[in-house]
Amino acid sequence: MTHAWPDGLPIQVETLDEQGAPRAFGWRGRNWTVERVVQRWMIDTDWWSERGRLRRFYVAVITREGLLCALFHDPEGGWRITRVYD
């Protein structure tokens, strides 16, 4: 079962790779080491809406522990986890 949080849940990120993806992150009381970045993408939308522009940098990663998940960085809200795949 896939778990998704559209607005994301906060995660702790201390170091990034050369292309801006986390090397490791803390979530739910555990530290997860990123083994591989599977995909990277950027969204820049809603610049026309009353809510305002939404800009996020996403990465799909596989951790050394076998977790496949999607993370994003929001310039106003920091790093967040948005999806975990089972």
LOFI-967525 format. One record per atom (N, C-alpha, C, O, CB): residue in three letters; atom name; z negated, x, y. Coordinates in steps of 0.1 Angstrom, whole numbers, plus 5000, padded with zeros to 4 digits. Atoms other than C-alpha are relative to their C-alpha. Glycine has a CB too. Layout:
BEGIN
NODE resn name    z    x    y
NODE  ALA   CA    Z    X    Y
...
//
This chain:
BEGIN
NODE resn name    z    x    y
NODE  MET    N 5000 5008 4988
NODE  MET   CA 5000 5000 5000
NODE  MET    C 5000 5009 5012
NODE  MET    O 4992 5018 5013
NODE  MET   CB 4988 4990 5000
NODE  THR    N 5000 4993 4988
NODE  THR   CA 5009 5013 5034
NODE  THR    C 4991 4994 5010
NODE  THR    O 4990 4982 5012
NODE  THR   CB 5015 5000 5006
NODE  HIS    N 5010 5005 4989
NODE  HIS   CA 4983 5011 5062
NODE  HIS    C 5007 5004 5013
NODE  HIS    O 5011 5015 5015
NODE  HIS   CB 4986 5006 4998
NODE  ALA    N 4994 4997 4987
NODE  ALA   CA 4996 5008 5098
NODE  ALA    C 4991 4995 5011
NODE  ALA    O 4985 4985 5010
NODE  ALA   CB 5014 4993 5001
NODE  TRP    N 5007 5003 4988
NODE  TRP   CA 4980 5008 5132
NODE  TRP    C 5010 5002 5012
NODE  TRP    O 5012 5013 5016
NODE  TRP   CB 4987 5008 5002
NODE  PRO    N 4990 4998 4990
NODE  PRO   CA 5006 5001 5159
NODE  PRO    C 4996 5008 5012
NODE  PRO    O 5003 5016 5018
NODE  PRO   CB 5004 4986 5005
NODE  ASP    N 5005 4992 4988
NODE  ASP   CA 4984 5015 5187
NODE  ASP    C 4994 5013 4996
NODE  ASP    O 4989 5021 5004
NODE  ASP   CB 4990 4992 5008
NODE  GLY    N 5005 4987 5005
NODE  GLY   CA 4972 5043 5164
NODE  GLY    C 4985 5000 5001
NODE  GLY    O 4978 4994 5009
NODE  GLY   CB 5005 5011 5007
NODE  LEU    N 5014 4997 5000
NODE  LEU   CA 4937 5055 5156
NODE  LEU    C 4998 5015 5005
NODE  LEU    O 5006 5023 5001
NODE  LEU   CB 4993 4998 4986
NODE  PRO    N 5001 4987 4995
NODE  PRO   CA 4924 5086 5174
NODE  PRO    C 4998 5010 4989
NODE  PRO    O 4990 5008 4979
NODE  PRO   CB 4989 5001 5010
NODE  ILE    N 5003 4989 5009
NODE  ILE   CA 4925 5119 5155
NODE  ILE    C 4997 5013 5009
NODE  ILE    O 5001 5013 5021
NODE  ILE   CB 5013 5003 4991
NODE  GLN    N 5003 4988 4994
NODE  GLN   CA 4913 5154 5164
NODE  GLN    C 5011 5010 4997
NODE  GLN    O 5013 5013 4985
NODE  GLN   CB 4986 5005 4997
NODE  VAL    N 4990 4990 5003
NODE  VAL   CA 4940 5180 5168
NODE  VAL    C 4997 5012 5009
NODE  VAL    O 4994 5011 5021
NODE  VAL   CB 5015 4995 5004
NODE  GLU    N 5004 4988 4992
NODE  GLU   CA 4932 5216 5179
NODE  GLU    C 5012 5010 5001
NODE  GLU    O 5013 5016 5012
NODE  GLU   CB 4989 5007 4993
NODE  THR    N 4989 4990 4999
NODE  THR   CA 4963 5237 5171
NODE  THR    C 5013 4993 4996
NODE  THR    O 5014 4984 4988
NODE  THR   CB 4998 5012 4990
NODE  LEU    N 4987 5006 5002
NODE  LEU   CA 5000 5229 5172
NODE  LEU    C 5010 5011 4995
NODE  LEU    O 5007 5023 4998
NODE  LEU   CB 5006 4994 5013
NODE  ASP    N 4990 4990 5004
NODE  ASP   CA 5030 5246 5156
NODE  ASP    C 5009 5003 5012
NODE  ASP    O 5007 4998 5023
NODE  ASP   CB 5008 4995 4988
NODE  GLU    N 4991 4995 4989
NODE  GLU   CA 5058 5262 5177
NODE  GLU    C 5008 4988 5006
NODE  GLU    O 5013 4989 5017
NODE  GLU   CB 5010 5010 4994
NODE  GLN    N 4992 5011 4995
NODE  GLN   CA 5076 5228 5180
NODE  GLN    C 4991 4988 5005
NODE  GLN    O 4996 4977 5007
NODE  GLN   CB 5009 4995 4990
NODE  GLY    N 5009 5009 4994
NODE  GLY   CA 5045 5209 5191
NODE  GLY    C 4993 4990 4990
NODE  GLY    O 4986 4981 4994
NODE  GLY   CB 5007 4992 5009
NODE  ALA    N 5006 5008 5010
NODE  ALA   CA 5034 5193 5158
NODE  ALA    C 4986 5006 4996
NODE  ALA    O 4984 5018 4996
NODE  ALA   CB 5009 4998 4987
NODE  PRO    N 5013 4995 5004
NODE  PRO   CA 4998 5195 5146
NODE  PRO    C 5001 5009 4987
NODE  PRO    O 5009 5006 4978
NODE  PRO   CB 4990 4988 4997
NODE  ARG    N 5002 4991 5012
NODE  ARG   CA 4989 5223 5121
NODE  ARG    C 4990 4994 4990
NODE  ARG    O 4990 4996 4978
NODE  ARG   CB 4997 5014 5003
NODE  ALA    N 5011 5007 5007
NODE  ALA   CA 4958 5203 5110
NODE  ALA    C 4995 4989 5009
NODE  ALA    O 4997 4990 5021
NODE  ALA   CB 4989 5011 4996
NODE  PHE    N 5007 5010 4992
NODE  PHE   CA 4939 5173 5121
NODE  PHE    C 4988 4994 4993
NODE  PHE    O 4986 4995 4981
NODE  PHE   CB 5010 4988 5003
NODE  GLY    N 5012 5006 5005
NODE  GLY   CA 4906 5156 5117
NODE  GLY    C 5001 4985 5001
NODE  GLY    O 5004 4979 5012
NODE  GLY   CB 4987 5005 5008
NODE  TRP    N 4999 5015 5000
NODE  TRP   CA 4904 5119 5107
NODE  TRP    C 4991 4995 4989
NODE  TRP    O 4991 5000 4978
NODE  TRP   CB 5015 4995 4997
NODE  ARG    N 5010 5006 5009
NODE  ARG   CA 4877 5098 5091
NODE  ARG    C 4991 5010 4993
NODE  ARG    O 4988 5009 4981
NODE  ARG   CB 5008 4992 4989
NODE  GLY    N 5010 4990 5005
NODE  GLY   CA 4853 5127 5087
NODE  GLY    C 5006 5011 4991
NODE  GLY    O 4998 5018 4985
NODE  GLY   CB 4990 4993 4993
NODE  ARG    N 4994 4989 5009
NODE  ARG   CA 4878 5150 5069
NODE  ARG    C 5010 5008 5009
NODE  ARG    O 5015 5003 5019
NODE  ARG   CB 5007 4994 4988
NODE  ASN    N 4990 4992 4994
NODE  ASN   CA 4900 5178 5080
NODE  ASN    C 5012 5001 4990
NODE  ASN    O 5011 5003 4978
NODE  ASN   CB 4995 5015 5002
NODE  TRP    N 4988 5000 5008
NODE  TRP   CA 4936 5176 5068
NODE  TRP    C 5009 5011 5005
NODE  TRP    O 5012 5012 5017
NODE  TRP   CB 5007 4986 5002
NODE  THR    N 4991 4989 4996
NODE  THR   CA 4959 5206 5068
NODE  THR    C 5015 4996 4997
NODE  THR    O 5018 4991 4987
NODE  THR   CB 4997 5013 4991
NODE  VAL    N 4986 5004 5002
NODE  VAL   CA 4996 5199 5074
NODE  VAL    C 5008 5011 4992
NODE  VAL    O 5008 5022 4996
NODE  VAL   CB 5007 4998 5014
NODE  GLU    N 4992 4991 5009
NODE  GLU   CA 5017 5214 5046
NODE  GLU    C 5015 5000 5005
NODE  GLU    O 5021 5011 5005
NODE  GLU   CB 4999 4995 4986
NODE  ARG    N 4986 5000 4996
NODE  ARG   CA 5051 5202 5059
NODE  ARG    C 5002 4988 5010
NODE  ARG    O 4997 4977 5008
NODE  ARG   CB 5009 4998 4988
NODE  VAL    N 4995 5011 4991
NODE  VAL   CA 5066 5182 5088
NODE  VAL    C 5013 4995 4994
NODE  VAL    O 5022 5003 4993
NODE  VAL   CB 5002 5006 5015
NODE  VAL    N 4989 5006 5006
NODE  VAL   CA 5090 5158 5073
NODE  VAL    C 5011 4995 5010
NODE  VAL    O 5023 4997 5008
NODE  VAL   CB 4996 4988 4991
NODE  GLN    N 4991 5005 4989
NODE  GLN   CA 5105 5143 5105
NODE  GLN    C 4993 5000 5013
NODE  GLN    O 4981 5000 5014
NODE  GLN   CB 5004 4985 4996
NODE  ARG    N 5005 5000 4987
NODE  ARG   CA 5101 5145 5142
NODE  ARG    C 5009 4990 5008
NODE  ARG    O 5021 4990 5006
NODE  ARG   CB 5000 5014 5007
NODE  TRP    N 4992 5008 4991
NODE  TRP   CA 5112 5119 5168
NODE  TRP    C 4992 4996 5012
NODE  TRP    O 4980 4997 5013
NODE  TRP   CB 5005 4987 4993
NODE  MET    N 5006 5003 4987
NODE  MET   CA 5106 5108 5203
NODE  MET    C 5004 4986 5004
NODE  MET    O 5016 4982 5002
NODE  MET   CB 5004 5010 5011
NODE  ILE    N 4996 5013 4994
NODE  ILE   CA 5105 5073 5219
NODE  ILE    C 4997 5000 5015
NODE  ILE    O 4987 5006 5019
NODE  ILE   CB 4993 4988 4993
NODE  ASP    N 5001 5001 4985
NODE  ASP   CA 5109 5066 5256
NODE  ASP    C 5006 4986 5003
NODE  ASP    O 5018 4985 5004
NODE  ASP   CB 5007 5012 5008
NODE  THR    N 4995 5014 4998
NODE  THR   CA 5111 5029 5262
NODE  THR    C 4991 4992 5010
NODE  THR    O 4981 4997 5015
NODE  THR   CB 5000 4993 4987
NODE  ASP    N 5007 5009 4991
NODE  ASP   CA 5098 5000 5283
NODE  ASP    C 4998 5004 5014
NODE  ASP    O 4989 5000 5021
NODE  ASP   CB 4986 4997 4994
NODE  TRP    N 5001 4996 4986
NODE  TRP   CA 5104 5017 5316
NODE  TRP    C 5002 4989 5009
NODE  TRP    O 4998 4990 5021
NODE  TRP   CB 5009 5012 5002
NODE  TRP    N 4997 5011 4991
NODE  TRP   CA 5115 4984 5329
NODE  TRP    C 4989 4989 4999
NODE  TRP    O 4989 4980 5007
NODE  TRP   CB 5013 4994 4995
NODE  SER    N 5010 5011 5002
NODE  SER   CA 5085 4963 5317
NODE  SER    C 4988 5001 5010
NODE  SER    O 4986 5012 5016
NODE  SER   CB 4995 5000 4986
NODE  GLU    N 5012 5000 4992
NODE  GLU   CA 5054 4953 5336
NODE  GLU    C 4989 5009 4995
NODE  GLU    O 4981 5014 5002
NODE  GLU   CB 4995 4986 5002
NODE  ARG    N 5010 4992 5006
NODE  ARG   CA 5032 4971 5311
NODE  ARG    C 5002 5015 5003
NODE  ARG    O 4993 5023 5003
NODE  ARG   CB 5000 4998 4985
NODE  GLY    N 4997 4986 4997
NODE  GLY   CA 5050 5003 5320
NODE  GLY    C 5006 5008 4989
NODE  GLY    O 5008 5003 4978
NODE  GLY   CB 4987 5007 5004
NODE  ARG    N 4993 4991 5009
NODE  ARG   CA 5068 5031 5303
NODE  ARG    C 4992 5004 4988
NODE  ARG    O 4980 5007 4989
NODE  ARG   CB 5005 5012 5007
NODE  LEU    N 5007 4995 5012
NODE  LEU   CA 5059 5041 5267
NODE  LEU    C 5008 5012 4995
NODE  LEU    O 5020 5011 4991
NODE  LEU   CB 5000 4989 4989
NODE  ARG    N 4994 4988 5005
NODE  ARG   CA 5066 5077 5258
NODE  ARG    C 4991 5006 4990
NODE  ARG    O 4979 5008 4992
NODE  ARG   CB 5002 5010 5012
NODE  ARG    N 5008 4994 5011
NODE  ARG   CA 5055 5092 5225
NODE  ARG    C 5008 5009 4992
NODE  ARG    O 5020 5007 4990
NODE  ARG   CB 4994 4989 4991
NODE  PHE    N 4994 4990 5009
NODE  PHE   CA 5063 5122 5203
NODE  PHE    C 4993 4997 4986
NODE  PHE    O 4981 4998 4985
NODE  PHE   CB 4997 5015 5005
NODE  TYR    N 5005 5003 5013
NODE  TYR   CA 5060 5113 5166
NODE  TYR    C 5004 5011 4990
NODE  TYR    O 5014 5018 4992
NODE  TYR   CB 5007 4986 4995
NODE  VAL    N 4997 4991 5011
NODE  VAL   CA 5058 5134 5135
NODE  VAL    C 4996 4993 4987
NODE  VAL    O 4985 4987 4987
NODE  VAL   CB 4993 5014 5001
NODE  ALA    N 5004 5004 5014
NODE  ALA   CA 5058 5124 5098
NODE  ALA    C 4996 5013 4993
NODE  ALA    O 5004 5022 4993
NODE  ALA   CB 5011 4992 4992
NODE  VAL    N 5005 4987 5006
NODE  VAL   CA 5037 5150 5079
NODE  VAL    C 4995 4997 4986
NODE  VAL    O 4991 4986 4982
NODE  VAL   CB 4989 5006 5008
NODE  ILE    N 5006 5000 5013
NODE  ILE   CA 5026 5157 5044
NODE  ILE    C 4989 5011 5000
NODE  ILE    O 4991 5022 5004
NODE  ILE   CB 5010 5003 4988
NODE  THR    N 5011 4991 5000
NODE  THR   CA 4992 5173 5041
NODE  THR    C 4999 5008 4987
NODE  THR    O 5004 5004 4977
NODE  THR   CB 4987 4993 5004
NODE  ARG    N 5003 4992 5012
NODE  ARG   CA 4981 5200 5017
NODE  ARG    C 4993 4991 4989
NODE  ARG    O 4994 4994 4977
NODE  ARG   CB 4991 5012 5003
NODE  GLU    N 5007 5008 5009
NODE  GLU   CA 4959 5173 5002
NODE  GLU    C 5008 4988 4994
NODE  GLU    O 5004 4980 4986
NODE  GLU   CB 4988 4994 5007
NODE  GLY    N 4991 5010 5005
NODE  GLY   CA 4989 5150 4995
NODE  GLY    C 5002 4987 5008
NODE  GLY    O 5008 4978 5004
NODE  GLY   CB 4996 4997 4987
NODE  LEU    N 4999 5012 4991
NODE  LEU   CA 4986 5125 5024
NODE  LEU    C 5013 5000 5007
NODE  LEU    O 5016 5010 5014
NODE  LEU   CB 4988 5000 5010
NODE  LEU    N 4987 5002 4993
NODE  LEU   CA 5019 5113 5038
NODE  LEU    C 4996 4990 5012
NODE  LEU    O 4992 4979 5009
NODE  LEU   CB 5012 4995 4992
NODE  CYS    N 5003 5009 4989
NODE  CYS   CA 5014 5099 5073
NODE  CYS    C 5008 5003 5012
NODE  CYS    O 5015 5013 5013
NODE  CYS   CB 4985 5002 5004
NODE  ALA    N 4993 4998 4987
NODE  ALA   CA 5029 5094 5108
NODE  ALA    C 4989 5001 5011
NODE  ALA    O 4980 4994 5011
NODE  ALA   CB 5009 4988 5002
NODE  LEU    N 5009 4997 4989
NODE  LEU   CA 5011 5108 5138
NODE  LEU    C 5009 4999 5013
NODE  LEU    O 5021 5001 5013
NODE  LEU   CB 4994 5014 4999
NODE  PHE    N 4993 4999 4987
NODE  PHE   CA 5020 5105 5175
NODE  PHE    C 4991 5005 5011
NODE  PHE    O 4979 5004 5010
NODE  PHE   CB 5006 4986 5004
NODE  HIS    N 5007 4996 4988
NODE  HIS   CA 5011 5120 5208
NODE  HIS    C 5004 4992 5011
NODE  HIS    O 5016 4991 5014
NODE  HIS   CB 5003 5015 5002
NODE  ASP    N 4998 5008 4988
NODE  ASP   CA 5008 5098 5238
NODE  ASP    C 4994 5008 5011
NODE  ASP    O 4982 5011 5011
NODE  ASP   CB 4993 4986 4999
NODE  PRO    N 5005 4991 4989
NODE  PRO   CA 5005 5118 5270
NODE  PRO    C 4987 4994 5007
NODE  PRO    O 4979 5002 5012
NODE  PRO   CB 5011 5001 5011
NODE  GLU    N 5012 5006 4994
NODE  GLU   CA 4978 5093 5282
NODE  GLU    C 4989 4998 4990
NODE  GLU    O 4977 4997 4995
NODE  GLU   CB 5004 4987 5006
NODE  GLY    N 5011 5003 5009
NODE  GLY   CA 4959 5089 5250
NODE  GLY    C 4998 5010 4989
NODE  GLY    O 4990 5008 4980
NODE  GLY   CB 5003 4987 4993
NODE  GLY    N 5002 4989 5010
NODE  GLY   CA 4962 5121 5230
NODE  GLY    C 5007 4997 4987
NODE  GLY    O 5016 4989 4986
NODE  GLY   CB 4985 5003 4998
NODE  TRP    N 4994 5001 5013
NODE  TRP   CA 4970 5124 5193
NODE  TRP    C 4994 4988 4992
NODE  TRP    O 4982 4986 4994
NODE  TRP   CB 4998 5013 4992
NODE  ARG    N 5005 5012 5008
NODE  ARG   CA 4967 5093 5170
NODE  ARG    C 5008 4999 4987
NODE  ARG    O 5019 5004 4986
NODE  ARG   CB 5003 4987 5009
NODE  ILE    N 4994 5002 5013
NODE  ILE   CA 4975 5084 5134
NODE  ILE    C 5005 4985 5001
NODE  ILE    O 4997 4976 5004
NODE  ILE   CB 4991 5003 4988
NODE  THR    N 4995 5014 4999
NODE  THR   CA 4997 5053 5132
NODE  THR    C 5004 4994 4986
NODE  THR    O 5005 4982 4985
NODE  THR   CB 5012 5000 5009
NODE  ARG    N 4996 5005 5013
NODE  ARG   CA 5007 5050 5095
NODE  ARG    C 4996 5010 4989
NODE  ARG    O 4997 5022 4991
NODE  ARG   CB 5015 4997 4999
NODE  VAL    N 5003 4992 5012
NODE  VAL   CA 4995 5062 5061
NODE  VAL    C 5007 4994 4988
NODE  VAL    O 5005 4982 4986
NODE  VAL   CB 4984 5001 4997
NODE  TYR    N 4992 5005 5011
NODE  TYR   CA 5018 5058 5031
NODE  TYR    C 4992 5003 4987
NODE  TYR    O 4988 5015 4985
NODE  TYR   CB 5014 5006 5000
NODE  ASP    N 5006 4998 5013
NODE  ASP   CA 5004 5054 4996
NODE  ASP    C 5011 5003 4990
NODE  ASP    O 5008 5005 4978
NODE  ASP   CB 4992 4987 4995
//
